[in-house]
Each structure stands twice: as C-alpha cells, then as structure tokens.
Amino acid sequence: MSTRAGVEVDAMSPWTAVRVVAAREIMVKLRDKAFIGSTVFMLLLVVVATAIPLLLGNQTPSLRVAVQGSAAHDAVELATALGREAQEPSAEGTDVSSVLSLLGVGTLPGADLTTVEVEPGSDVGRLVRDGDVDAAVVGDDLATLRVLGAESVPDEVALLLRAASTELQVAQTAERGGLTTAEVQALTSPPAPTTELLEPRPTGSMPPELLVLAFAFLFYISVLTFGMSIAQSVVEEKQSRIVELLVAALPVRWLLAGKVLGNTVMAVGQIVLVVGTGLLGASLAGQGAILGQVLRASGWFVLFFVLGFVMLACLWAVAGSLASRVEDLQSTTVFMQVLVIAPFFAAIFAIDPGPTQTLLSYIPFTAPLLMPARVVLGTVEVWEPYVAAAVVLVTALLFVGLGARLYEGSVLHTSNRLKAVQAWRSARRTGA
Amino acid sequence: MRDEQAGDAGDELTLTGVSRSFGDRLVLDDVGFTVRPGRMTGFIGANGAGKTTTMRIVLGVLAPDAGRVELGGRELTRPVRRRFGYMPEERGLYPKMRIDEQLVYLGRVHGLGLRDARRRTDELLDQLGLADRAHDQLHTLSLGNQQRVQVAAALVHDPVLLVLDEPFSGLDPIAVDAMGAHLRARADAGVPVLFSSHQLELVERLCDDVVIIDHGRVVAAGSADAVRTQRKGRRLRLLVEPEPGEMASAAPLAEGAPTGLSAFLEQVPGVSVHSQDGLRVVVDLADDADDQALLATAQQHGVVREFTPLVPTLAEIFREVVR
C-alpha cells in the first residue's frame, strides 16, 4: 500500500459533508462581484436613508423679514425668539403655550428670522417682490398687522407671527384689565398637564408601519436574490456536469442541505449587516430610540425570516434542478417568483390590522411577513406568533422533503427541461 | 490497518448480471465483467451501447434494475464509492472557480480532511505541471489543461478504483501519451482502472484487458490477448509462388476468374477469399473448414511461402462484433 501517500479517508458524517458544501457556497458568494455589489448598494441605500432625514431635520430655514411700524417690530421680535426657542430639543412639545394649543397650532416650527427694519413711507412691497426679503410685516397696531408675501408667505413666518401676535394681544388685554405681570404670565403660559401612559404601545420614533414595510421589503429582496442564486448554483452544477462527481460521493440530500445552509447563512448575514448598519447610523444620528424599537421587534422578524427562507430555499433548488441550462432558469423559476411576490403585495395591502391581516398572518407564505408585523403593531396575543411559527416550520419541513425528492429526481437529468411530475417519478429510480 | 469498509487498492471490481432500462428501452442486459487491480481495462462500444450507463451504475449515480456491483466481493456502499475516482463523459468542474480551490473542495467531498486535501492538490498540480496555474479560474485554461485538472479531480482523494469515461477524447497526441502514462502509473500502483474510448488503436496500445459491449450486452471480455487469440485461426494469409511451368499451364484458364490462385483455393469447402494483393491472399475459414485441406490445395498450385493464422486487431474484432 505504498501508493496511499498517507491520505486518511474517514467515514464522513452528514454534518461534515453539509458543512463542506455550505462553505463552498459561502466562499463563492463572498467572491461573487454581483453579491458584493448588491450588498454595497444596500448599505449605501441604508446610509442614505438614515442620513437624509437627519440632514432635512437639521435644516433650519433662515428667513429675512422686513418690518415697518412699531407693532410689527414687537411681533417680529417675539416671533424671532419663539423660532429660536423651537430649535432647542428640550423645547419640543412642552413649551407650546396653551393659547397656541387652543388655536390648534401644535408645535411651533424652528426658524432663524432676520429682521430688516424699513423706514415708514418706503415701498415695502418692492422689497418683497424683488425677493430681498421672504416676507414683510407692516402695521402700528397689533390688531391690524399685515403680512406681505410674494407668491406665498413661508409657513414658519406665518405660524410664528401668528403665535407672537396672539401672545402680545392677550398680554395687552390682560394688562389693560389690571392684571399683574405674574398673572399675565400664568394666563399666557399656563403649565400643561403631564401625560402618563398606563399601557404604552411599543412604538418608538419610527412609525411601526414603516418598520414593518422595511422588514417585509428586506425579506422579499433577500428571498428573491438568494433564491435565484440557489437556483443558479444548482443549474451551474448540472450544466457543468460536476453534479455527477458530487452525487457519486455524497447523498443528494446532503448536497441540497449544504446549499440551503450556505445561502441561508449568507442571507441572514446580509440582512444583519444591512440592518446593523442602519441602526448604527440611526444611533450615531442621535435617534437611539429607533435602536431599541427595532431590536425589540427583530427577534420575531429574524426567526420568521429564517423559517420562511428555508421553507422556500428548497423549492428554489428544485426550480434550478428542473432547468438543464442557465437559460432555462427564467421559465422554471417563474412559479417561485410568483410565490414570493404575491405574498409580499398581499402583506403590504394587509398592513392595517383587521381580519384579513389576522388570517394572512397564519398562512405560511405571508406569515413570515405579517406575524412579526402584528407583533410590532401590538395587535397580537402572546401565543399567536408561536402558533404561526409552528405552521411555517411544519410547512418548511414538508417543502424540504418535497424539494429533496424532486431535486433527487431531476438533478441528474441533464438532457432537457423537466416537469416537476417527471422529477417526482424518477426520484425512485436513481441510486441516490 | 485501514478501515475495512472502505476497500483497498488491490480489490477487483465485479459486475454480475447488471440490467437497467430507461422507460421501456433496455439499455443494459445482464452485463457482467471484471476489472482487475493493477491492470488497465478498456471499455469499448459504439455510441449508445451502454458504456456511460454502466459507469454511472458503478459509481452509484444510477441504480441498476437488477444485478450486483462488488469490490473485492463486497457490495458497494456510499463510503466505499466515495473512494472511487471518476471522470464523467461530459467534463464536470466549476468553470469559474479557482482550480486549486475546486480540487480541495472535491477532496473534501470525497472525505479528505482539509490539510490532506490541500497537500494532495499541491502534489497533483505539481505532477501535472499546473502548479503555476493553481490560482486561475478553470475556464481560463486551455482544453488540454482543463482535461488535466479533470484527471486531478479524479485522483485527488487517492482512489481505490478509477473509472474514466472517454478520458482521451479531445486530446492531442502528446497529451494522450501523458494521460496514458498517468493512468498506467495508477494501475501499476495496484488500482483497477476502467476507461472507455472510441479510439480503438489507443485501447489496443494501452490496455491489458478489454470489455466490448454492444446494444447493452457484453460480447467479449478478458485480457486483450485472449480476446484476440480466441478469434485467430479463422482467418489465414497465404503467399503462394506459382512454379514456372505451372505459370505457363495456367495461362489458358477460363476468362473471368480473378486469378488462378483465388479460384483454386475457393474450391476447398468452407473457404472464402477475403482479399488479394498480388500473390498474397487472405482467406476466411468457416467453422467446419479444414485448414490442412486448404494447405494441400495451395501446395498443388505452387510453392507455399507463407501460411499464417492472422490475429485480428481489436478494431477488426470490434467492427465484426458490432456489425
């Protein structure tokens, strides 16, 4: 036995075989330019998505306001102060005077107002028309103040001015009635009642519907791209005939399991990377609240993601094995594409809680999208996600079995395209 | 001692009564032959005769409908088959994977540990003169080099049996020699080697044993010499010089006779002339024909300089049996 060259061949365990196959899938993906490209693209998308609201949110408009008359002067002065105050984070929501709340104004917008004093008698209208100022305020009496704009008056100016003039008039009237400064203060800025939630909904700074959509979209993209890549990897092995070498050494089921495992790892990895980048970006941008919110929701999302992905992955492999060349993939995967796209749109249309959503959250294809969504929206009993997860798991096991059998029946059939029925029949005839 | 289950070089491969049909088409009918260790066995047959199906059954890629395949008298299991080396007819490797990586992968799939797989890959690429292309993708290599990688893929796990489907197709003569030398080296190391080929002269030159298959049935099997000598003696080559006097007396022979000699010999029962080239005549003898009567007749005609039983080439046997 001098020829053995010291090579030891162990009886291989299924797990070793599956790992070896999965490792190749992962390695090929990591070298795949299309995969790297799409990952980078998704990361960029996430970065842009977190950066843009940040930029927009921080952009305080700077506005020039022309002033003519004493009352106008007072009103704009107060409006400027209010606009500055509204930019401070602590001011948010709490410092709105009750008067404004009564008026239904709500939170005041932040703005930097610059006052341009205009001599009495000058043509204020010309300044506005020429665009030297964004608006002009004219008047010696608070009751008859006029605000001039070219085509429109900026919302910030209108709102701030309205608030300021109201506050001044209330104060004026109160003073005339003989109230002290403290009384006037109490009248114009009474303390607001504090709000206390007894059963707070798990919401953060991001609307839960948006979170659900984001996850649904990620799931959809991921299943579609990785499903296609599983199918491609299968047909590549079939077309290059290497599958004969592999099947001679490994049971077909191990091969299938390795492919599904490798691609699942990559899909989950990609999702974690993309979501992680988004969360990191959000917390860097000072929106830490989103972080906790997403993390709380992500447990069920990830579980359903993995179950849903595995459920469909085996069928994608079958779709690949029914083709004999890469060119056939389009036609053999049509069914799978429908199986991914239809539930996605069904889930989007059922985003509002209701009987439809409840029903769909138990159907295996839509459950991975809608059950975690219901958890986030808070319309779910504690036991419900477990039941739905079990339903998806059972379906996944069924599909894995079905997929393995069809794959066995078709993967060695290299001459032409197969129908699923033929694959089912021929499965019994191979040695695998 | 090695794992008893895994089989060792030195065990012979035996097929017994193997049949297989696709639909209602019988592709293999009671196929049986032996591939002996230390010998190269050529597997010959026309297109569609059942060579590839037989090889796939040996590898376990297809299951037989009936019959047994054994190595050293033991039924084949997956762990044993995992130690077989196989080169499929339509070459199978990943076109866009580095060649060293796919060899390591195939070694792993065949049960090698990572370190062994790497070491064997390096050794083989070195032996095959591909060490400097180790990091290249397969599809960037020339056809001949791709074929060499394919050989490496069949050898990487140091197989106990080699099964190669048309390993020489598409190779230039130099590459054919190199491939032949590789296979011979494996056979000399005690590995049974079975390969199919259409190039009969090549099989003749390289093989110790042959198996000829026709329409799913084995029509001849055994050592190449035995197969050939089994069929010798039914064809003879004669060189008969006419005597000078005879020449003159032969002149007035009836018109239309091919030559005097041929017509003369065909008078012997069971003898038919196959071809004639000047004074040389090749004749076929029927099973009941008497070669001594033929000799006597030839001697009447002239001086017999040559009377040789012809050993047919494999190509001739092949054409005859698959006709």
Contacts between the chains, C-beta under 8 A, distances in Angstrom:
chain1	res1	chain2	res2	distance
A	1	B	2	7.6
A	1	B	8	6.8
A	1	B	9	6.8
A	1	B	10	7.9
A	2	B	189	7.8
A	3	B	9	6.0
A	3	B	158	7.3
A	3	B	189	3.7
A	3	B	190	6.2
A	3	B	191	7.2
A	4	B	2	7.8
A	4	B	9	7.6
A	4	B	158	6.0
A	5	B	120	7.3
A	5	B	123	7.5
A	5	B	158	5.8
A	7	B	112	6.5
A	7	B	116	5.2
A	7	B	120	6.3
A	7	B	157	7.0
A	7	B	158	4.6
A	8	B	112	8.0
A	8	B	113	7.2
A	8	B	116	6.7
A	9	B	3	7.7
A	9	B	6	6.2
A	9	B	82	7.3
A	9	B	83	5.9
A	9	B	110	7.2
A	9	B	111	4.3
A	9	B	112	6.4
A	9	B	157	6.5
A	9	B	158	7.9
A	10	B	111	6.0
A	10	B	113	7.4
A	11	B	3	6.9
A	11	B	5	7.1
A	11	B	6	7.7
A	11	B	79	5.3
A	11	B	111	7.5
A	12	B	79	7.6
A	12	B	82	7.1
A	12	B	111	4.7
A	17	B	109	7.2
A	20	B	105	7.2
A	20	B	108	4.5
A	20	B	109	6.1
A	21	B	109	7.4
A	24	B	105	5.3
A	27	B	101	7.3
A	28	B	97	6.9
A	236	B	94	7.2
A	237	B	94	7.7
A	240	B	91	7.8
A	240	B	92	5.5
A	240	B	93	6.4
A	240	B	94	6.3
A	240	B	95	6.1
A	241	B	88	5.4
A	241	B	90	4.5
A	241	B	91	6.6
A	241	B	92	3.5
A	242	B	92	3.7
A	242	B	93	5.5
A	242	B	94	6.1
A	243	B	92	7.0
A	244	B	56	7.4
A	244	B	59	7.6
A	244	B	61	5.6
A	244	B	86	7.3
A	244	B	88	4.4
A	244	B	92	5.5
A	245	B	86	6.0
A	245	B	88	6.6
A	245	B	92	5.3
A	245	B	106	6.5
A	245	B	109	7.8
A	245	B	153	6.7
A	246	B	109	6.1
A	247	B	61	5.4
A	248	B	59	4.2
A	248	B	60	6.0
A	248	B	61	5.4
A	248	B	81	6.2
A	248	B	82	7.8
A	248	B	84	6.8
A	248	B	86	5.3
A	249	B	78	8.0
A	249	B	81	7.3
A	249	B	82	4.8
A	249	B	109	4.9
A	249	B	110	5.0
A	249	B	111	7.6
A	250	B	82	7.9
A	250	B	109	6.0
A	251	B	78	6.8
A	412	B	61	6.3
A	412	B	62	7.6
A	414	B	90	7.7
A	429	B	62	7.9
A	429	B	63	6.7
A	430	B	61	7.4
A	430	B	62	6.3
A	430	B	63	6.2
A	431	B	57	7.5
A	431	B	60	4.6
A	431	B	61	6.2
A	431	B	62	5.5
A	431	B	63	3.7
A	432	B	60	7.8
A	432	B	61	7.7
